[in-house]
Amino acid sequence: MNKKLSLRITLDVIIFVSVIFGWWFVAIPLGAIGAWVFPRYAELVIAGFLYDILFGIGRGMSILGYAYTIGAALLLGFVAYMKIVVKNNS
């Protein structure tokens, strides 16, 4: 197994455990790092979706039930945009 794959799996496990215990102060920065280092890093969106399924979505909830999923998708999009900006300016 190469170093990038082992790093990606390690980040995924830490993000998953952080989401289960509600430690978003750990999961969000690690997800941003993963999105910066790896192409097509959708694990942050998956983590937000898992959190919403486990804890956030309730009966009668509106769009606010998907707040973490929407936030994760926005963060992932922002990091992807910043990667393009940094690559074009260097």
PyMOL CGO cylinders between C-alpha atoms (Angstrom):
from pymol import cmd
from pymol.cgo import CYLINDER

trace = [
    CYLINDER, 0.00, 0.00, 0.00, 1.43, 3.37, -0.94, 0.3, 1, 1, 1, 1, 1, 1,
    CYLINDER, 1.43, 3.37, -0.94, 1.75, 6.36, 1.40, 0.3, 1, 1, 1, 1, 1, 1,
    CYLINDER, 1.75, 6.36, 1.40, -1.08, 8.42, -0.13, 0.3, 1, 1, 1, 1, 1, 1,
    CYLINDER, -1.08, 8.42, -0.13, -3.59, 5.60, 0.19, 0.3, 1, 1, 1, 1, 1, 1,
    CYLINDER, -3.59, 5.60, 0.19, -2.62, 4.89, 3.79, 0.3, 1, 1, 1, 1, 1, 1,
    CYLINDER, -2.62, 4.89, 3.79, -2.86, 8.62, 4.60, 0.3, 1, 1, 1, 1, 1, 1,
    CYLINDER, -2.86, 8.62, 4.60, -6.30, 8.80, 2.98, 0.3, 1, 1, 1, 1, 1, 1,
    CYLINDER, -6.30, 8.80, 2.98, -7.55, 5.78, 4.92, 0.3, 1, 1, 1, 1, 1, 1,
    CYLINDER, -7.55, 5.78, 4.92, -6.16, 7.22, 8.17, 0.3, 1, 1, 1, 1, 1, 1,
    CYLINDER, -6.16, 7.22, 8.17, -7.88, 10.56, 7.54, 0.3, 1, 1, 1, 1, 1, 1,
    CYLINDER, -7.88, 10.56, 7.54, -11.14, 8.76, 6.72, 0.3, 1, 1, 1, 1, 1, 1,
    CYLINDER, -11.14, 8.76, 6.72, -11.06, 6.74, 9.92, 0.3, 1, 1, 1, 1, 1, 1,
    CYLINDER, -11.06, 6.74, 9.92, -10.30, 9.80, 12.06, 0.3, 1, 1, 1, 1, 1, 1,
    CYLINDER, -10.30, 9.80, 12.06, -13.07, 11.78, 10.34, 0.3, 1, 1, 1, 1, 1, 1,
    CYLINDER, -13.07, 11.78, 10.34, -15.53, 8.91, 10.80, 0.3, 1, 1, 1, 1, 1, 1,
    CYLINDER, -15.53, 8.91, 10.80, -14.76, 8.57, 14.52, 0.3, 1, 1, 1, 1, 1, 1,
    CYLINDER, -14.76, 8.57, 14.52, -14.93, 12.35, 14.93, 0.3, 1, 1, 1, 1, 1, 1,
    CYLINDER, -14.93, 12.35, 14.93, -18.35, 12.46, 13.29, 0.3, 1, 1, 1, 1, 1, 1,
    CYLINDER, -18.35, 12.46, 13.29, -19.72, 9.65, 15.43, 0.3, 1, 1, 1, 1, 1, 1,
    CYLINDER, -19.72, 9.65, 15.43, -18.66, 11.46, 18.61, 0.3, 1, 1, 1, 1, 1, 1,
    CYLINDER, -18.66, 11.46, 18.61, -19.66, 14.90, 17.27, 0.3, 1, 1, 1, 1, 1, 1,
    CYLINDER, -19.66, 14.90, 17.27, -16.13, 16.33, 17.22, 0.3, 1, 1, 1, 1, 1, 1,
    CYLINDER, -16.13, 16.33, 17.22, -16.60, 18.64, 14.24, 0.3, 1, 1, 1, 1, 1, 1,
    CYLINDER, -16.60, 18.64, 14.24, -13.69, 20.79, 15.40, 0.3, 1, 1, 1, 1, 1, 1,
    CYLINDER, -13.69, 20.79, 15.40, -11.52, 17.78, 14.43, 0.3, 1, 1, 1, 1, 1, 1,
    CYLINDER, -11.52, 17.78, 14.43, -13.44, 16.51, 11.38, 0.3, 1, 1, 1, 1, 1, 1,
    CYLINDER, -13.44, 16.51, 11.38, -13.75, 19.81, 9.48, 0.3, 1, 1, 1, 1, 1, 1,
    CYLINDER, -13.75, 19.81, 9.48, -10.05, 20.78, 9.48, 0.3, 1, 1, 1, 1, 1, 1,
    CYLINDER, -10.05, 20.78, 9.48, -9.03, 17.22, 8.58, 0.3, 1, 1, 1, 1, 1, 1,
    CYLINDER, -9.03, 17.22, 8.58, -11.61, 17.19, 5.79, 0.3, 1, 1, 1, 1, 1, 1,
    CYLINDER, -11.61, 17.19, 5.79, -10.26, 20.48, 4.45, 0.3, 1, 1, 1, 1, 1, 1,
    CYLINDER, -10.26, 20.48, 4.45, -6.72, 19.07, 4.52, 0.3, 1, 1, 1, 1, 1, 1,
    CYLINDER, -6.72, 19.07, 4.52, -7.90, 15.93, 2.72, 0.3, 1, 1, 1, 1, 1, 1,
    CYLINDER, -7.90, 15.93, 2.72, -9.70, 18.01, 0.10, 0.3, 1, 1, 1, 1, 1, 1,
    CYLINDER, -9.70, 18.01, 0.10, -6.51, 20.02, -0.47, 0.3, 1, 1, 1, 1, 1, 1,
    CYLINDER, -6.51, 20.02, -0.47, -4.19, 17.02, -0.74, 0.3, 1, 1, 1, 1, 1, 1,
    CYLINDER, -4.19, 17.02, -0.74, -6.36, 14.49, -2.60, 0.3, 1, 1, 1, 1, 1, 1,
    CYLINDER, -6.36, 14.49, -2.60, -8.35, 14.91, -5.82, 0.3, 1, 1, 1, 1, 1, 1,
    CYLINDER, -8.35, 14.91, -5.82, -12.07, 14.18, -5.55, 0.3, 1, 1, 1, 1, 1, 1,
    CYLINDER, -12.07, 14.18, -5.55, -12.10, 13.96, -1.75, 0.3, 1, 1, 1, 1, 1, 1,
    CYLINDER, -12.10, 13.96, -1.75, -15.81, 13.54, -1.04, 0.3, 1, 1, 1, 1, 1, 1,
    CYLINDER, -15.81, 13.54, -1.04, -15.39, 12.01, 2.39, 0.3, 1, 1, 1, 1, 1, 1,
    CYLINDER, -15.39, 12.01, 2.39, -16.29, 15.28, 4.11, 0.3, 1, 1, 1, 1, 1, 1,
    CYLINDER, -16.29, 15.28, 4.11, -19.67, 15.34, 2.33, 0.3, 1, 1, 1, 1, 1, 1,
    CYLINDER, -19.67, 15.34, 2.33, -20.20, 11.68, 3.22, 0.3, 1, 1, 1, 1, 1, 1,
    CYLINDER, -20.20, 11.68, 3.22, -19.35, 12.46, 6.86, 0.3, 1, 1, 1, 1, 1, 1,
    CYLINDER, -19.35, 12.46, 6.86, -21.88, 15.29, 6.91, 0.3, 1, 1, 1, 1, 1, 1,
    CYLINDER, -21.88, 15.29, 6.91, -24.50, 13.02, 5.38, 0.3, 1, 1, 1, 1, 1, 1,
    CYLINDER, -24.50, 13.02, 5.38, -23.79, 10.31, 7.99, 0.3, 1, 1, 1, 1, 1, 1,
    CYLINDER, -23.79, 10.31, 7.99, -24.06, 12.84, 10.80, 0.3, 1, 1, 1, 1, 1, 1,
    CYLINDER, -24.06, 12.84, 10.80, -27.37, 14.11, 9.48, 0.3, 1, 1, 1, 1, 1, 1,
    CYLINDER, -27.37, 14.11, 9.48, -28.71, 10.57, 9.18, 0.3, 1, 1, 1, 1, 1, 1,
    CYLINDER, -28.71, 10.57, 9.18, -27.61, 9.66, 12.71, 0.3, 1, 1, 1, 1, 1, 1,
    CYLINDER, -27.61, 9.66, 12.71, -28.42, 12.85, 14.59, 0.3, 1, 1, 1, 1, 1, 1,
    CYLINDER, -28.42, 12.85, 14.59, -29.78, 15.69, 12.47, 0.3, 1, 1, 1, 1, 1, 1,
    CYLINDER, -29.78, 15.69, 12.47, -32.69, 14.54, 10.37, 0.3, 1, 1, 1, 1, 1, 1,
    CYLINDER, -32.69, 14.54, 10.37, -35.94, 14.34, 12.26, 0.3, 1, 1, 1, 1, 1, 1,
    CYLINDER, -35.94, 14.34, 12.26, -39.58, 14.10, 11.36, 0.3, 1, 1, 1, 1, 1, 1,
    CYLINDER, -39.58, 14.10, 11.36, -40.85, 17.40, 10.07, 0.3, 1, 1, 1, 1, 1, 1,
    CYLINDER, -40.85, 17.40, 10.07, -37.38, 18.88, 9.60, 0.3, 1, 1, 1, 1, 1, 1,
    CYLINDER, -37.38, 18.88, 9.60, -36.96, 21.25, 6.72, 0.3, 1, 1, 1, 1, 1, 1,
    CYLINDER, -36.96, 21.25, 6.72, -33.74, 21.95, 4.85, 0.3, 1, 1, 1, 1, 1, 1,
    CYLINDER, -33.74, 21.95, 4.85, -32.09, 22.64, 8.22, 0.3, 1, 1, 1, 1, 1, 1,
    CYLINDER, -32.09, 22.64, 8.22, -32.02, 18.89, 8.80, 0.3, 1, 1, 1, 1, 1, 1,
    CYLINDER, -32.02, 18.89, 8.80, -29.30, 18.72, 6.17, 0.3, 1, 1, 1, 1, 1, 1,
    CYLINDER, -29.30, 18.72, 6.17, -27.23, 21.60, 7.57, 0.3, 1, 1, 1, 1, 1, 1,
    CYLINDER, -27.23, 21.60, 7.57, -24.01, 19.61, 8.01, 0.3, 1, 1, 1, 1, 1, 1,
    CYLINDER, -24.01, 19.61, 8.01, -24.28, 18.05, 4.56, 0.3, 1, 1, 1, 1, 1, 1,
    CYLINDER, -24.28, 18.05, 4.56, -24.80, 21.45, 2.97, 0.3, 1, 1, 1, 1, 1, 1,
    CYLINDER, -24.80, 21.45, 2.97, -21.94, 22.90, 5.03, 0.3, 1, 1, 1, 1, 1, 1,
    CYLINDER, -21.94, 22.90, 5.03, -19.61, 20.07, 4.04, 0.3, 1, 1, 1, 1, 1, 1,
    CYLINDER, -19.61, 20.07, 4.04, -20.47, 20.49, 0.36, 0.3, 1, 1, 1, 1, 1, 1,
    CYLINDER, -20.47, 20.49, 0.36, -19.85, 24.25, 0.57, 0.3, 1, 1, 1, 1, 1, 1,
    CYLINDER, -19.85, 24.25, 0.57, -16.51, 23.72, 2.32, 0.3, 1, 1, 1, 1, 1, 1,
    CYLINDER, -16.51, 23.72, 2.32, -15.46, 21.15, -0.27, 0.3, 1, 1, 1, 1, 1, 1,
    CYLINDER, -15.46, 21.15, -0.27, -16.41, 23.52, -3.09, 0.3, 1, 1, 1, 1, 1, 1,
    CYLINDER, -16.41, 23.52, -3.09, -14.51, 26.39, -1.48, 0.3, 1, 1, 1, 1, 1, 1,
    CYLINDER, -14.51, 26.39, -1.48, -11.35, 24.31, -1.08, 0.3, 1, 1, 1, 1, 1, 1,
    CYLINDER, -11.35, 24.31, -1.08, -11.61, 23.10, -4.71, 0.3, 1, 1, 1, 1, 1, 1,
    CYLINDER, -11.61, 23.10, -4.71, -11.95, 26.72, -5.85, 0.3, 1, 1, 1, 1, 1, 1,
    CYLINDER, -11.95, 26.72, -5.85, -8.95, 27.79, -3.76, 0.3, 1, 1, 1, 1, 1, 1,
    CYLINDER, -8.95, 27.79, -3.76, -6.87, 24.98, -5.27, 0.3, 1, 1, 1, 1, 1, 1,
    CYLINDER, -6.87, 24.98, -5.27, -7.60, 26.37, -8.73, 0.3, 1, 1, 1, 1, 1, 1,
    CYLINDER, -7.60, 26.37, -8.73, -6.75, 29.92, -7.66, 0.3, 1, 1, 1, 1, 1, 1,
    CYLINDER, -6.75, 29.92, -7.66, -3.48, 28.89, -6.03, 0.3, 1, 1, 1, 1, 1, 1,
    CYLINDER, -3.48, 28.89, -6.03, -2.42, 26.75, -9.00, 0.3, 1, 1, 1, 1, 1, 1,
    CYLINDER, -2.42, 26.75, -9.00, -3.14, 29.56, -11.48, 0.3, 1, 1, 1, 1, 1, 1,
    CYLINDER, -3.14, 29.56, -11.48, -1.23, 32.15, -9.46, 0.3, 1, 1, 1, 1, 1, 1,
    CYLINDER, -1.23, 32.15, -9.46, 1.92, 30.10, -9.01, 0.3, 1, 1, 1, 1, 1, 1,
]
cmd.load_cgo(trace, "trace")
